[in-house]
Amino acid sequence: MAYLPQDPYMLLSVVNMKLRDRFSSLDSLCEDMDCNRKEVESVLATIDYHYDPEQNAFV
């Protein structure tokens, strides 16, 4: 996650913005940014946010 913030709340903001504006799925975001999907999901789970593919956002 070199290109993403390590703080969970900052990560949430950045990831949801990128999902809304640029990427059609979490997989495509992770592939483009060369980050590990499980790691992103794990960090955001610590603040009780989970990926919803229908909304294409962490909620």
Beta strands, then each sheet from edge to edge (+ up, - down):
strand 1: 51-52
strand 2: 57-58
sheet 1: 1+ 2-
end
